């Protein structure tokens, strides 16, 4: 909800895809610069305390968007700081899951988790545009801050069981601790594959976030605030459905096959998106395509995270997720910049089609080589 509210605000001020690229980069640059550092410290620190304090910090920072006459550059700065706190939140929230349930239930637990995550994403993305329209920027920002503080309260009820004794943790320098993960990744093929798949998928999602407002206004010819209702909420609904399906059958299917199918479906839909805008009854078609994209994304993300959690130990898990966030930010940087610029030069439809073709090429690689 926060992401799309800020995207709407920036696009409303500038009417520029490139300006939206700047906002997305404000989210992603901290991942490149700080994820490796945060991953090491997540393995050192109490994960519940990390979750608690990062939510408080993010709630306070989002309130600063209420400052009157806020310059776009300052919005980028606040977004950067929120993303910086998130770089500690994300690896801690993922690394804590195996401390709550047995290893054999990891896939089912992730499916249940993402039912909740995607369900609330569904609600948040539906509400993002309408809240801005009905309540305005001030009350929408207040609601966002309140959600961070409510989440902070519920973190108090998490009771992880750590299987690490402090005596088991070697006292190493930061660089030595970080380098420990590379021999592990090299010999654990599933972890390497999961890192690659999740990085590529997240980069493509960031690209589409850049292109979304322009797609709404130039191809569908509707207000950009409807992005959450027409594209994102249906996609979240598809993710919920995918999480439900994977909770039952996900353990029986190979991660490599699931991710390849996810990329194939997503690629086909991305190619169809620009065509859908030319069909007379295009909105129902676009909504249906968005549901399928969400389902395809769940085939990539849920098994990918389950693989990382089951194949890594508690002592390394935070660093693995820190590396994932760093890779995501680094790989996303150039595509995000190019997506906005190319969309302004050649049109959103052309770039969306190109992204779809790229996803099909990636799926062929995973089917044949990975």
N, C-alpha and C positions, 0 to 999 in steps of 0.2 A: 504494500500500500504506500509506504514511504517513497519507494523508488518511482512509482508512477505519478504520485502527487507532485514530486519534484520535477519529473519530466514534463508534466502538463504546465507547471509554473514557468519553467525555462522556455518551453516552446511557445507559450502564450506571450512571453515578453519579447522573444526574438523572431519567431516564425522561421527558425533556421534549423535544419537537420545537423549542421556542423556544431551549433551551440549545444544541441542534445548530445552530440558526440563528446563535447567537453564535460558534460555532466557525468556521462558514463565513465569517462576516463578518471574523473574524480573518485568514482567508486573503485576503479580497478588499479590505479597507480599504487595505493597503499598495499595492495596484495603483492605487487612486484617488490616493493621496497622493504616490507616488514613481515611478510608471512613466514619467512624462514626464521626470523628472530622470535616471532610469536610461537611458532611450533616447538622450538626448543624450550621456551619458558612454560608452555602448557604441560610439557612432560615433567617439569620441575615443580610446578605450583599446584595448589588445590583447585581442581577444575570447577567445582561448584562456586568458589569465591570469584573465579574469573568470570563465570556467567553472571553472577550477581552484580559485580561492579561495572562490567562493560554495559549492561543494560541501563544502569543508573546514568552513566556518562552519556549514552546515546539519547536517553530521554531529555537530559539537560540541553544537549547540543541542538536537538530538533526544535526546542523552544526558541532558540535564537533566530530562527527563521521569521519570528514575529516582529523583529526589529523593523520599524517603518523605513521605506525607501531603500531596501537592501539591494546593493549592487550585485550583478550576476557573478562577478569575480569573488565576492564574499560568500555567495551561495556555494560556489565551487569549493571554497576553503572549508566551510562547515561540512559539506558533503565528504570532503577528504578526511576530516577528523572523525566523522561518524564511521566511515569505512575503516579507518585505522583501528578504532575500538572493535569493530566487527572482525578484524583479522585475529583478534584474540578470542572472540566469542565463538567463531565458526569451528576451529579445530577442537576447542574444549567441548562444544556441544556434540560433535561427532565422536570424539575420543571417549566420552563418558558412557556411551550407550553399552559397550560390552561389559562395563562394570555393573550393569543393572540386570542383565539377563544371561542365561547360559549360551555358550557358543552355538549349540545346535539350533537355537531359536533366532539367530541373528537375521536371517532373511525374513522370517515372519515378523520379527520385531520391527525391522526397517519398513516393512509394508504397512504395519499398523501406525508406526511413527509418521510415515509420509501420507497416510490417509488423513491424519490430523493436520500435517503441514500443508498439504495441497488443499484440504477442505478450508482452512483458514486463509490460504492464498486466494482461493475461489471467492471467499467473502470479501477479503481485502481489495482484490482487483475489481470486483463488482462495485464496491463502495467508493473507490478512489475518485473516479470522475463525478458521480452523482453528489458526493459530499462537497466537492469543490463548487459544483453548480448551486447546490441548495444552501450550504452553510457558509461558503466562502473560505478563503485561505486561512483566516485566523482560527476558526473553530476546528477546521480539519487538522491543522498543526497541533492544536490542543488535544485532539483525540489521539493522534499519533503518539504524543508524549505520554499520555495516560496509559496507552497500551504497553509502552516500554516499562513503566513503573508497576503496572499490574503483573507483567511477566516477571519482574524482579521479585515481587512478593511470592509468587509460586515456586521460584527457584529454591526457596527456603525448605520446601517439602521434598526435594530430591535427596535421596540417601544412597549414594554410591558406595559400593564395597571395593576398596582398593586391594589388589592382590600383590602390590609392591611393598616391600619393607624398605625403609630408607637406607638400611645398610646394604641393600642389593643394588642401589643406584650408584654407579661409579662417579667420583668427583672429577669430571672432565671439563676442559675449557669449552666455550661455546662452539668453536670451529670443530673440535674433535667430536663433540656430541652430534653436530650436524652431519659430519662426514660418516658417522656410523650407519646412516640409513642407506648409503649408496651400495655397499656390498650386499645388503639385504635385498634391495630392489632388484639388483642384477640377478640374483639367484632365485627370486620369487616372481615368476612370469605373470601370475594373476595380478599381483600388485602393480607391476609395470603396465600391463594392459589396462587396468582400471584407471590408473593415472592419465594415460594417453586419452582414453575414451571420454572421461569426465572433463578433461581440459578442453578438448575439441568441442564437445557439446555445449559447455558453458560459454565458450567464445562465440559460438553461433547464436546463442540466446542473447548475448550482449549486442551482437550486430543487429538482431531483429528489434531489440529495444530501441536502438538508434533509429531504425527505419519505420517503426510503428506509427508515430505521429504523422509523418509524411505520407505513409500508406493510407491512413484514414482520410487525410485532407485532399490528396491529389488523385487517388485511385477510387476510393469509395465515396468521396465527396460528402463526408459527414464530419461533424465536429470531433476534434481530437480527444475530447473528454469521453467520447464513446469507445475509445480504445479498450478500456477495461471490460466493457459489456460485450463487445463484438468479438474481440480476439483473445484477451487474456483470461477472462473468467471461463469461457468455454474450454480453453486449453487446460486450466486448472481442474475443471470438471473431468476432462479426459485423463489427467494425472491421477485423480481420485479413483477412477475406474481401473486404471492400470495398476495402482497400488493394491486395490482389492483383488484383482486377478492374480498378481504376483504373490500375494499372501498365501494363496492356495496352491499354485502350480510352479511358483518361481524356483523352488528348490529342485525341481525335476528337470529344469532346462539349463543349458550351459550359458554362462555369462557372455561369451563371445558371440553366440548365436542371437541372444536377446538384443545385444547392442547393435549388431549388424541390421537386424530387422527394424530397430528403432531409427537408425540412420536412413534406411530405404524409405520407410513411411514418411519421415520428415522431409526428405529430399523431394519426393513426389508432390507432397502438399505445398511446399514452398514454390515449386514450379507452377502449380495450379493457382496460387493466390492471386497473381496479377490478372490471370484470365477471368477469375471469378468476378472481378469488378466490372466486367463488360457484359455479364449475364443480367437479364432483366430482373430476375428475383435473386439478386446476388447476396443480400445479407444473410438469409437462411443458409445458403451454400457456404459462405465464408465462416459462419458460426460452426457448421458441421465439420468443415475442414480443420478449424481450430481445435475442436474436440479430439480429432484423430491425431493432430500434432501433439497435444498434451499426453495422450496415451502412448505415443511413440517415445516421448521424452522420458516417461516413467520406465520404459524398458531399458533405457540407458542409465538413468541415475540410481534407481533403487538397487539393482544388482551390482552396480559399480561400487556404491558405498558399502554394501554388504560384503563384497570381496575385500575391500580395504580393511574392514573391521575384523573379519574372520582370519585373515592371513597375516595380521600384524600383532605384535605384543603391546601390552600397555606401556612399556618403557619407550617404544618407538612411535606409537600411534599419533601423538601430537605433532611430531616432526614430519610424519608422512602427510598429515593433513595440512600442515604449514607449507610443505613443498607443493601440494596440490593447489593451494590458493595462490602461491607464487607463480606456478606454471600458468594457471588460468589468467592471472593478470598480465603476465609477460606475453603470452600467445594472443590475448585479446587486444592488446594495445594497438597494433598496426591495423588489424581488421576493423576495429571500431572507428579509428581515424579515417580509414579508407571508405567505410560504409557511408558515413555522413557526407564526405566530400564527393564520392562517386554518385550518390543519390542526388545531390544538388546539381551535378554536371549532366548525368545521363538519365536521371529519373529513377524513382524508387522501384518501379516494376522491374526494370532491367537488373538492378542489383539484387532484388529478392530472388529472381529467377537464377541468377548466377550462384547465389548461396545454395539454392536447391540442387543445382548441378554438382556443386562441390560436395554436398552431403551424399549424393549418390556415388561419387567417386570414392569417398571415404568408406561407404558401406561395402563396395567391391573389395577394397583392401582388406577389411576385416573378414569378409567371407573367404577370401582366397589365401591371404598371407598371414594374418595375425594368429 
